[in-house]
Amino acid sequence: METGIHNTSEIGRLRKVLLHRPGQELENLMPEYLERLLFDDIPYLKEAQAEHDAFAQCLRDAGVEVVYLIDLVVNSLTSPEVRQELVTQFLKEADLPDEAAGKAVAEYLSELDDRAMVSAMMAGIRRSDLRKQGGRLSDHLSGLEEGYPFAVDPMPNLYFTRDPFATIGTGVSIHKMHTVTRNRETLFGRFIFEHNPWYQNAPRWYDRSASSSLEGGDILVLSPQVLAVGISQRTEGDSIDQLAQTVLSQSKTFQKVLAFNIPKSRSFMHLDTVFTMVDRDKFTVHPNILSDITVFVMELGENQQMQIRQETGRLEDILKEHLGLSQVTLIPCGQGSVIDAAREQWSDGSNTLAIAPGEVVVYTRNHVTNRSLEEAGIRIHAIPSAELSRGRGGPRCMSMPLIRDDP
Ligand SMILES: NC(=[NH2+])NCCC[C@H](N)C(=O)O
């Protein structure tokens, strides 16, 4: 059955990709709340949008069809009942202080058309946006009180479409995110894969109702047979158990999951911040994971029981063994310099997006790593990122492949 999804590798020619153009949610970032909202500074929206438009155009120039998250969500609102269901669940997850606030936000949203409503859900709702109710003076003072100025938090990380859900083969895993702020984003994925006519037939490999966290930056489709998943700051072992059991037992092609144990730190938040695939036998890596990395090899035995064995060694040898490669090229971030690796990994020098075998999108700012890629025979498309980088994500983070050619 056609599911609208076909993603069997990291490097097959990219045909269709999901992006989110940063919106007013970035104008609702405040210094005192940056940490909770997972940002390290406040991007200048106009420039961030210009940089993101350059990213989208770079993909279009390469023949990739770009679709935007807001369009998929709006096209999922196929009836007034579905729209109401989204509003109801959105309000439940908005951490509203009381019933009156819920009514005020519901009234505010009810006055908007579908597109404006979804945009407001993404951007966050300022208390000053809400029309004052009632004839009491106290109702009109609420906006003047000290205190938290938002009725509903913004979702500033939405432009990192890699993470809330992930396409794997012809299906999708919809995630439970490590943080509350990002878990709200996965509600849009639920509605797309439940109601959007293009995608509602996609098999589910994971669901946002799960109890343990899984994020898409930790999932790499290394081949039609092999998935890599990071055990990271954001993704728990229990989640990988569940994902591996479902994918290996229900998909028609995947045979193995490699669970890589990586440092649990903010700068190494996902596997794709330290490791991405740029060609059939070439990878970018952070020097810290080149050797003595531990991987758990997960396969189903004859009785469909999961069999797990632990391997520790050089990443190169692990990849050769499990991908059946005679040789592997590992391209170190920052050309292996401790200083340049630290600097460029922080601005996602390892976080490349392959648009075809040996052809990747990178940030111009990571010039040391970019030079390594070119010296290894990789064709790079460098895009500006002065503002986009402030969210701590790169070209791979900012994209979710919907259709790729097989590798
Ligand atoms: N796949 C990735 N590396 N995503 C990066 C996401 C960055 C975002 N600020 C967060 O902390 O979640």
The ligand as a MOL file (V3000), in Angstrom:
LIG
                    3D

  0  0  0     0  0            999 V3000
M  V30 BEGIN CTAB
M  V30 COUNTS 12 11 0 0 0
M  V30 BEGIN ATOM
M  V30 1 N 18.6640 16.0670 15.2950 0
M  V30 2 C 19.2170 17.0330 15.9910 0
M  V30 3 N 20.5190 17.0440 16.2590 0 CHG=1
M  V30 4 N 18.3690 17.9990 16.4970 0
M  V30 5 C 18.8600 19.1680 17.1970 0
M  V30 6 C 17.7450 19.8060 18.0030 0
M  V30 7 C 18.1340 21.0940 18.7230 0
M  V30 8 C 17.0820 21.5520 19.7220 0
M  V30 9 N 17.3810 22.8850 20.2320 0
M  V30 10 C 17.0060 20.5580 20.8990 0
M  V30 11 O 17.6810 20.7590 21.8820 0
M  V30 12 O 16.2690 19.5580 20.8150 0
M  V30 END ATOM
M  V30 BEGIN BOND
M  V30 1 1 1 2
M  V30 2 2 2 3
M  V30 3 1 2 4
M  V30 4 1 4 5
M  V30 5 1 5 6
M  V30 6 1 6 7
M  V30 7 1 7 8
M  V30 8 1 8 9
M  V30 9 1 8 10
M  V30 10 2 10 11
M  V30 11 1 10 12
M  V30 END BOND
M  V30 END CTAB
M  END
